[in-house]
Amino acid sequence: MFIKVRRDTLIILFLAFLLILSGRLMTYMAYASTTETDQGIPISGVIIKGNDIVPTDSIRNNIASVGFRTGSYIQGDTLITSKRKVPISEALENARQAALLSTIPGTNVTPIKVADVKLDKETGILTVTVIEDFSMVKVK
């Protein structure tokens, strides 16, 4: 009925659990405490809100082509990519335009009529809020 486990086996299992848990905790704390690289604040992600039909991957790829992608970073008021340096205000406007050009895959339909782009300079997270309007879409 009962499984017999020796005391030394329990101690070894408990120590292994503590070692794994403390390793995970140290890894998380090391990641969470580094907010800035020696180059600047890295672009850590793109959050897309408000889309129903247009896939987030389509919007994310268009915004990545503007410069908000892995490997880019913010230094002061400049977005620095692997190819160029762009002022943040211009990069945000380019990201807004890129979000507006996102289409439904396989079509030329661009239902996104309004896009709001905000960048958190502390964390490097870009938030894109889009509004899709199908009443004005021209389908050929």
C-alpha positions in Angstrom: 0.0 0.0 0.0 2.7 2.5 1.0 5.8 3.1 -1.0 8.9 2.8 1.1 11.4 5.6 0.6 14.6 5.9 2.6 15.4 9.1 4.4 18.7 9.7 2.4 16.7 9.5 -0.9 14.3 12.1 0.3 17.1 14.4 1.4 18.8 14.0 -2.1 15.5 14.7 -3.9 14.8 17.8 -1.6 18.3 19.1 -2.3 18.0 18.6 -6.0 14.6 20.5 -5.9 16.3 23.4 -4.0 19.2 23.5 -6.4 16.9 23.7 -9.4 14.6 26.3 -7.8 17.5 28.5 -6.7 19.1 28.3 -10.2 15.9 29.4 -11.8 15.5 32.2 -9.3 19.0 33.4 -9.9 18.6 33.3 -13.6 15.4 35.3 -13.4 16.9 37.9 -11.0 19.9 38.3 -13.3 17.7 38.9 -16.3 15.3 41.2 -14.4 18.0 43.3 -13.0 19.6 44.1 -16.3 17.6 46.9 -17.8 20.2 48.3 -20.1 23.0 47.0 -22.2 26.2 48.8 -22.8 24.7 50.0 -26.1 21.4 51.1 -24.8 17.9 49.7 -24.1 17.2 46.8 -26.4 13.8 46.4 -28.2 12.4 43.6 -26.1 9.1 43.0 -27.9 6.0 44.3 -29.8 2.6 44.0 -28.3 -0.3 44.3 -30.8 -3.9 45.1 -29.6 -7.2 45.5 -31.3 -6.8 43.3 -34.3 -9.5 40.8 -35.2 -8.9 39.8 -38.8 -5.4 40.8 -39.7 -2.9 38.3 -38.1 -0.5 39.7 -35.5 2.4 38.1 -37.4 1.6 40.3 -40.4 1.6 43.5 -38.4 4.7 42.4 -36.4 6.6 41.6 -39.6 5.8 45.0 -41.1 6.9 46.8 -37.9 10.0 44.7 -37.7 10.9 45.9 -41.2 10.8 49.5 -40.0 13.4 48.7 -37.3 11.6 47.6 -34.2 13.1 44.1 -34.1 15.5 41.9 -32.1 19.0 43.4 -32.2 17.8 47.0 -32.3 18.2 49.3 -29.3 17.3 52.7 -28.0 20.1 55.1 -27.1 18.7 58.4 -25.9 16.2 59.6 -28.5 17.6 57.4 -31.3 16.6 54.0 -32.5 19.7 52.2 -33.6 19.3 49.2 -35.9 21.9 47.1 -37.7 21.6 49.3 -40.8 20.9 52.8 -39.7 20.1 55.3 -36.9 16.7 56.9 -36.8 15.2 59.5 -34.4 12.5 57.9 -32.2 9.7 60.2 -33.4 10.4 59.3 -37.0 10.7 55.6 -36.2 7.3 55.7 -34.4 5.7 57.4 -37.4 7.2 54.8 -39.7 5.9 52.0 -37.5 2.4 53.6 -37.6 2.5 53.7 -41.4 3.7 50.1 -41.5 0.9 49.0 -39.3 -1.6 50.7 -41.6 -0.2 48.9 -44.6 -0.7 45.4 -43.1 -3.0 43.3 -45.2 -5.0 40.2 -44.8 -2.7 37.4 -46.1 -3.4 36.4 -49.7 -5.3 39.6 -50.4 -4.7 43.3 -51.0 -7.3 44.3 -48.4 -6.0 46.7 -45.8 -8.7 47.0 -43.1 -6.6 48.8 -40.5 -7.6 52.5 -40.6 -6.1 53.8 -37.4 -2.9 52.8 -35.6 -1.5 54.1 -32.3 2.1 53.3 -31.6 3.7 53.9 -28.1 7.2 53.0 -27.0 8.2 52.4 -23.4 11.8 53.7 -23.2 12.4 52.0 -19.9 11.6 48.4 -21.0 11.9 48.6 -24.8 8.4 47.4 -25.4 6.5 48.8 -28.4 2.7 48.7 -28.0 0.6 49.0 -31.2 -3.1 49.5 -30.9 -5.0 49.1 -34.2 -8.6 49.7 -35.3 -10.0 47.7 -38.2 -12.8 49.2 -40.2 -14.4 47.2 -43.0 -17.0 49.7 -44.0 -14.4 51.7 -46.1 -12.5 48.7 -47.5 -12.3 48.6 -51.3 -12.3 45.0 -52.5 -11.4 44.5 -56.2 
